[in-house]
Amino acid sequence: MTGNTGNTGNGGGTDGSGSSDEADRRAREDAEWQAIVENYGDEPDLAQPEVPEPPAEPFGRVAFEIPAELGPRSWSPPDDDPEDARYVPPPPPPLPRPHGLRLAAWLGLFGVPAVVLVCIVLNVSLPSPLGFLGLVWFVGGFGYLVATMGGPKDPDGGWDDGAVV
């Protein structure tokens, strides 16, 4: 805690004065620790800082005034003028619905894990043939979907097909 200006007590002093310096240092440390223990839990006496009073006009005087005709409700929306009409996109087409094998593959890919998750939550055990059938359906559906994915439109176009939308 305090600086040590005397002998460190590591055998450096041979005249015997090192032991008295060490005893003085230990006595000072013990007194400091005792003061800490005695004042434990007391709130420190801190002076409250003075807070200056805010100025009457925080930003000074206003340099200009906004005319009433430029207020927030001084405008009106445009009429149904064809020149001011904005573009309204057509409604999007409906999403395509899978049919046949593709529907079965999607059901295997998402339906089988959902059924397995429900069985785990409800602590229901599936019979072995049914579990094996679910596994085959899941893997087969994934394989079918990957195998029938649409490839590049131009196979001779190189590796970079740009932004395909």
C-alpha positions as protocol buffer text, in pm:
chain_id: "A"
residue {
  index: 1
  type: MET
  ca { x: 0 y: 0 z: 0 }
}
residue {
  index: 2
  type: THR
  ca { x: 272 y: 242 z: 86 }
}
residue {
  index: 3
  type: GLY
  ca { x: 606 y: 277 z: -84 }
}
residue {
  index: 4
  type: ASN
  ca { x: 892 y: 79 z: 59 }
}
residue {
  index: 5
  type: THR
  ca { x: 1199 y: 298 z: 91 }
}
residue {
  index: 6
  type: GLY
  ca { x: 1392 y: 74 z: 326 }
}
residue {
  index: 7
  type: ASN
  ca { x: 1537 y: -270 z: 302 }
}
residue {
  index: 8
  type: THR
  ca { x: 1319 y: -533 z: 140 }
}
residue {
  index: 9
  type: GLY
  ca { x: 1394 y: -790 z: 407 }
}
residue {
  index: 10
  type: ASN
  ca { x: 1540 y: -1038 z: 162 }
}
residue {
  index: 11
  type: GLY
  ca { x: 1870 y: -1061 z: 342 }
}
residue {
  index: 12
  type: GLY
  ca { x: 2011 y: -748 z: 182 }
}
residue {
  index: 13
  type: GLY
  ca { x: 2087 y: -571 z: 512 }
}
residue {
  index: 14
  type: THR
  ca { x: 2357 y: -707 z: 742 }
}
residue {
  index: 15
  type: ASP
  ca { x: 2358 y: -436 z: 1007 }
}
residue {
  index: 16
  type: GLY
  ca { x: 2024 y: -535 z: 1164 }
}
residue {
  index: 17
  type: SER
  ca { x: 1840 y: -217 z: 1056 }
}
residue {
  index: 18
  type: GLY
  ca { x: 1639 y: -414 z: 800 }
}
residue {
  index: 19
  type: SER
  ca { x: 1433 y: -586 z: 1067 }
}
residue {
  index: 20
  type: SER
  ca { x: 1323 y: -255 z: 1225 }
}
residue {
  index: 21
  type: ASP
  ca { x: 1222 y: -116 z: 883 }
}
residue {
  index: 22
  type: GLU
  ca { x: 1024 y: -432 z: 822 }
}
residue {
  index: 23
  type: ALA
  ca { x: 853 y: -403 z: 1160 }
}
residue {
  index: 24
  type: ASP
  ca { x: 765 y: -36 z: 1093 }
}
residue {
  index: 25
  type: ARG
  ca { x: 624 y: -124 z: 753 }
}
residue {
  index: 26
  type: ARG
  ca { x: 412 y: -407 z: 895 }
}
residue {
  index: 27
  type: ALA
  ca { x: 285 y: -182 z: 1175 }
}
residue {
  index: 28
  type: ARG
  ca { x: 178 y: 83 z: 919 }
}
residue {
  index: 29
  type: GLU
  ca { x: 5 y: -179 z: 703 }
}
residue {
  index: 30
  type: ASP
  ca { x: -173 y: -328 z: 1005 }
}
residue {
  index: 31
  type: ALA
  ca { x: -293 y: 21 z: 1108 }
}
residue {
  index: 32
  type: GLU
  ca { x: -422 y: 88 z: 753 }
}
residue {
  index: 33
  type: TRP
  ca { x: -603 y: -248 z: 740 }
}
residue {
  index: 34
  type: GLN
  ca { x: -752 y: -188 z: 1085 }
}
residue {
  index: 35
  type: ALA
  ca { x: -884 y: 152 z: 967 }
}
residue {
  index: 36
  type: ILE
  ca { x: -1042 y: -15 z: 665 }
}
residue {
  index: 37
  type: VAL
  ca { x: -1207 y: -281 z: 881 }
}
residue {
  index: 38
  type: GLU
  ca { x: -1336 y: -25 z: 1133 }
}
residue {
  index: 39
  type: ASN
  ca { x: -1489 y: 192 z: 859 }
}
residue {
  index: 40
  type: TYR
  ca { x: -1638 y: -96 z: 659 }
}
residue {
  index: 41
  type: GLY
  ca { x: -1995 y: -18 z: 553 }
}
residue {
  index: 42
  type: ASP
  ca { x: -1975 y: 354 z: 632 }
}
residue {
  index: 43
  type: GLU
  ca { x: -2079 y: 587 z: 353 }
}
residue {
  index: 44
  type: PRO
  ca { x: -1803 y: 822 z: 245 }
}
residue {
  index: 45
  type: ASP
  ca { x: -1846 y: 1192 z: 304 }
}
residue {
  index: 46
  type: LEU
  ca { x: -1863 y: 1330 z: -46 }
}
residue {
  index: 47
  type: ALA
  ca { x: -1949 y: 1691 z: -108 }
}
residue {
  index: 48
  type: GLN
  ca { x: -2235 y: 1736 z: -354 }
}
residue {
  index: 49
  type: PRO
  ca { x: -2111 y: 1904 z: -671 }
}
residue {
  index: 50
  type: GLU
  ca { x: -2264 y: 2237 z: -752 }
}
residue {
  index: 51
  type: VAL
  ca { x: -2498 y: 2226 z: -1049 }
}
residue {
  index: 52
  type: PRO
  ca { x: -2509 y: 2553 z: -1238 }
}
residue {
  index: 53
  type: GLU
  ca { x: -2851 y: 2700 z: -1304 }
}
residue {
  index: 54
  type: PRO
  ca { x: -2968 y: 2651 z: -1662 }
}
residue {
  index: 55
  type: PRO
  ca { x: -2993 y: 2967 z: -1868 }
}
residue {
  index: 56
  type: ALA
  ca { x: -3339 y: 3114 z: -1921 }
}
residue {
  index: 57
  type: GLU
  ca { x: -3314 y: 3071 z: -2299 }
}
residue {
  index: 58
  type: PRO
  ca { x: -3114 y: 2755 z: -2365 }
}
residue {
  index: 59
  type: PHE
  ca { x: -3047 y: 2825 z: -2732 }
}
residue {
  index: 60
  type: GLY
  ca { x: -3046 y: 3201 z: -2723 }
}
residue {
  index: 61
  type: ARG
  ca { x: -3295 y: 3408 z: -2916 }
}
residue {
  index: 62
  type: VAL
  ca { x: -3476 y: 3262 z: -3214 }
}
residue {
  index: 63
  type: ALA
  ca { x: -3336 y: 3425 z: -3528 }
}
residue {
  index: 64
  type: PHE
  ca { x: -3655 y: 3391 z: -3735 }
}
residue {
  index: 65
  type: GLU
  ca { x: -4016 y: 3291 z: -3701 }
}
residue {
  index: 66
  type: ILE
  ca { x: -4190 y: 3034 z: -3920 }
}
residue {
  index: 67
  type: PRO
  ca { x: -4486 y: 3183 z: -4110 }
}
residue {
  index: 68
  type: ALA
  ca { x: -4822 y: 3022 z: -4036 }
}
residue {
  index: 69
  type: GLU
  ca { x: -4878 y: 2929 z: -4401 }
}
residue {
  index: 70
  type: LEU
  ca { x: -4570 y: 2704 z: -4384 }
}
residue {
  index: 71
  type: GLY
  ca { x: -4690 y: 2510 z: -4082 }
}
residue {
  index: 72
  type: PRO
  ca { x: -4719 y: 2130 z: -4070 }
}
residue {
  index: 73
  type: ARG
  ca { x: -5076 y: 2126 z: -4210 }
}
residue {
  index: 74
  type: SER
  ca { x: -5039 y: 2394 z: -4472 }
}
residue {
  index: 75
  type: TRP
  ca { x: -5045 y: 2149 z: -4765 }
}
residue {
  index: 76
  type: SER
  ca { x: -5308 y: 1913 z: -4899 }
}
residue {
  index: 77
  type: PRO
  ca { x: -5263 y: 1587 z: -5085 }
}
residue {
  index: 78
  type: PRO
  ca { x: -5279 y: 1609 z: -5465 }
}
residue {
  index: 79
  type: ASP
  ca { x: -5610 y: 1552 z: -5641 }
}
residue {
  index: 80
  type: ASP
  ca { x: -5668 y: 1255 z: -5869 }
}
residue {
  index: 81
  type: ASP
  ca { x: -5462 y: 1409 z: -6146 }
}
residue {
  index: 82
  type: PRO
  ca { x: -5341 y: 1142 z: -6394 }
}
residue {
  index: 83
  type: GLU
  ca { x: -5005 y: 1314 z: -6423 }
}
residue {
  index: 84
  type: ASP
  ca { x: -4949 y: 1292 z: -6047 }
}
residue {
  index: 85
  type: ALA
  ca { x: -5068 y: 931 z: -6024 }
}
residue {
  index: 86
  type: ARG
  ca { x: -4811 y: 696 z: -5881 }
}
residue {
  index: 87
  type: TYR
  ca { x: -4732 y: 352 z: -6011 }
}
residue {
  index: 88
  type: VAL
  ca { x: -4934 y: 77 z: -5850 }
}
residue {
  index: 89
  type: PRO
  ca { x: -4793 y: -266 z: -5930 }
}
residue {
  index: 90
  type: PRO
  ca { x: -5030 y: -543 z: -6035 }
}
residue {
  index: 91
  type: PRO
  ca { x: -5111 y: -808 z: -5776 }
}
residue {
  index: 92
  type: PRO
  ca { x: -4854 y: -1088 z: -5768 }
}
residue {
  index: 93
  type: PRO
  ca { x: -4942 y: -1421 z: -5924 }
}
residue {
  index: 94
  type: PRO
  ca { x: -5040 y: -1701 z: -5688 }
}
residue {
  index: 95
  type: LEU
  ca { x: -4765 y: -1928 z: -5560 }
}
residue {
  index: 96
  type: PRO
  ca { x: -4725 y: -2248 z: -5756 }
}
residue {
  index: 97
  type: ARG
  ca { x: -4856 y: -2561 z: -5583 }
}
residue {
  index: 98
  type: PRO
  ca { x: -4650 y: -2880 z: -5611 }
}
residue {
  index: 99
  type: HIS
  ca { x: -4823 y: -3187 z: -5749 }
}
residue {
  index: 100
  type: GLY
  ca { x: -4748 y: -3559 z: -5759 }
}
residue {
  index: 101
  type: LEU
  ca { x: -4398 y: -3674 z: -5670 }
}
residue {
  index: 102
  type: ARG
  ca { x: -4278 y: -3323 z: -5586 }
}
residue {
  index: 103
  type: LEU
  ca { x: -4556 y: -3286 z: -5326 }
}
residue {
  index: 104
  type: ALA
  ca { x: -4467 y: -3625 z: -5176 }
}
residue {
  index: 105
  type: ALA
  ca { x: -4099 y: -3521 z: -5163 }
}
residue {
  index: 106
  type: TRP
  ca { x: -4179 y: -3195 z: -4983 }
}
residue {
  index: 107
  type: LEU
  ca { x: -4403 y: -3377 z: -4738 }
}
residue {
  index: 108
  type: GLY
  ca { x: -4121 y: -3624 z: -4670 }
}
residue {
  index: 109
  type: LEU
  ca { x: -3869 y: -3345 z: -4624 }
}
residue {
  index: 110
  type: PHE
  ca { x: -4077 y: -3142 z: -4378 }
}
residue {
  index: 111
  type: GLY
  ca { x: -4350 y: -3378 z: -4262 }
}
residue {
  index: 112
  type: VAL
  ca { x: -4135 y: -3666 z: -4139 }
}
residue {
  index: 113
  type: PRO
  ca { x: -3917 y: -3451 z: -3907 }
}
residue {
  index: 114
  type: ALA
  ca { x: -4233 y: -3282 z: -3775 }
}
residue {
  index: 115
  type: VAL
  ca { x: -4391 y: -3621 z: -3696 }
}
residue {
  index: 116
  type: VAL
  ca { x: -4071 y: -3741 z: -3529 }
}
residue {
  index: 117
  type: LEU
  ca { x: -4053 y: -3422 z: -3322 }
}
residue {
  index: 118
  type: VAL
  ca { x: -4415 y: -3461 z: -3210 }
}
residue {
  index: 119
  type: CYS
  ca { x: -4350 y: -3825 z: -3116 }
}
residue {
  index: 120
  type: ILE
  ca { x: -4046 y: -3724 z: -2911 }
}
residue {
  index: 121
  type: VAL
  ca { x: -4238 y: -3451 z: -2729 }
}
residue {
  index: 122
  type: LEU
  ca { x: -4531 y: -3682 z: -2657 }
}
residue {
  index: 123
  type: ASN
  ca { x: -4298 y: -3969 z: -2562 }
}
residue {
  index: 124
  type: VAL
  ca { x: -4450 y: -4198 z: -2824 }
}
residue {
  index: 125
  type: SER
  ca { x: -4241 y: -4475 z: -2973 }
}
residue {
  index: 126
  type: LEU
  ca { x: -4282 y: -4548 z: -3342 }
}
residue {
  index: 127
  type: PRO
  ca { x: -4268 y: -4912 z: -3458 }
}
residue {
  index: 128
  type: SER
  ca { x: -3941 y: -4999 z: -3632 }
}
residue {
  index: 129
  type: PRO
  ca { x: -4090 y: -5050 z: -3983 }
}
residue {
  index: 130
  type: LEU
  ca { x: -4270 y: -4715 z: -3958 }
}
residue {
  index: 131
  type: GLY
  ca { x: -3951 y: -4539 z: -3843 }
}
residue {
  index: 132
  type: PHE
  ca { x: -3755 y: -4698 z: -4128 }
}
residue {
  index: 133
  type: LEU
  ca { x: -4026 y: -4595 z: -4376 }
}
residue {
  index: 134
  type: GLY
  ca { x: -4007 y: -4236 z: -4245 }
}
residue {
  index: 135
  type: LEU
  ca { x: -3628 y: -4234 z: -4284 }
}
residue {
  index: 136
  type: VAL
  ca { x: -3650 y: -4365 z: -4640 }
}
residue {
  index: 137
  type: TRP
  ca { x: -3924 y: -4112 z: -4724 }
}
residue {
  index: 138
  type: PHE
  ca { x: -3714 y: -3824 z: -4584 }
}
residue {
  index: 139
  type: VAL
  ca { x: -3391 y: -3923 z: -4763 }
}
residue {
  index: 140
  type: GLY
  ca { x: -3575 y: -4014 z: -5084 }
}
residue {
  index: 141
  type: GLY
  ca { x: -3767 y: -3685 z: -5086 }
}
residue {
  index: 142
  type: PHE
  ca { x: -3447 y: -3488 z: -5035 }
}
residue {
  index: 143
  type: GLY
  ca { x: -3273 y: -3684 z: -5312 }
}
residue {
  index: 144
  type: TYR
  ca { x: -3565 y: -3636 z: -5551 }
}
residue {
  index: 145
  type: LEU
  ca { x: -3580 y: -3261 z: -5491 }
}
residue {
  index: 146
  type: VAL
  ca { x: -3204 y: -3224 z: -5543 }
}
residue {
  index: 147
  type: ALA
  ca { x: -3209 y: -3442 z: -5855 }
}
residue {
  index: 148
  type: THR
  ca { x: -3492 y: -3244 z: -6017 }
}
residue {
  index: 149
  type: MET
  ca { x: -3359 y: -2899 z: -5936 }
}
residue {
  index: 150
  type: GLY
  ca { x: -3344 y: -2665 z: -6232 }
}
residue {
  index: 151
  type: GLY
  ca { x: -2991 y: -2626 z: -6357 }
}
residue {
  index: 152
  type: PRO
  ca { x: -2840 y: -2333 z: -6546 }
}
residue {
  index: 153
  type: LYS
  ca { x: -3039 y: -2212 z: -6848 }
}
residue {
  index: 154
  type: ASP
  ca { x: -2730 y: -2206 z: -7071 }
}
residue {
  index: 155
  type: PRO
  ca { x: -2485 y: -2485 z: -6985 }
}
residue {
  index: 156
  type: ASP
  ca { x: -2222 y: -2335 z: -7219 }
}
residue {
  index: 157
  type: GLY
  ca { x: -2248 y: -1992 z: -7057 }
}
residue {
  index: 158
  type: GLY
  ca { x: -1958 y: -2050 z: -6815 }
}
residue {
  index: 159
  type: TRP
  ca { x: -1949 y: -2057 z: -6440 }
}
residue {
  index: 160
  type: ASP
  ca { x: -2076 y: -1701 z: -6385 }
}
residue {
  index: 161
  type: ASP
  ca { x: -2440 y: -1672 z: -6481 }
}
residue {
  index: 162
  type: GLY
  ca { x: -2479 y: -1322 z: -6334 }
}
residue {
  index: 163
  type: ALA
  ca { x: -2783 y: -1220 z: -6141 }
}
residue {
  index: 164
  type: VAL
  ca { x: -3035 y: -1490 z: -6217 }
}
residue {
  index: 165
  type: VAL
  ca { x: -3376 y: -1390 z: -6097 }
}
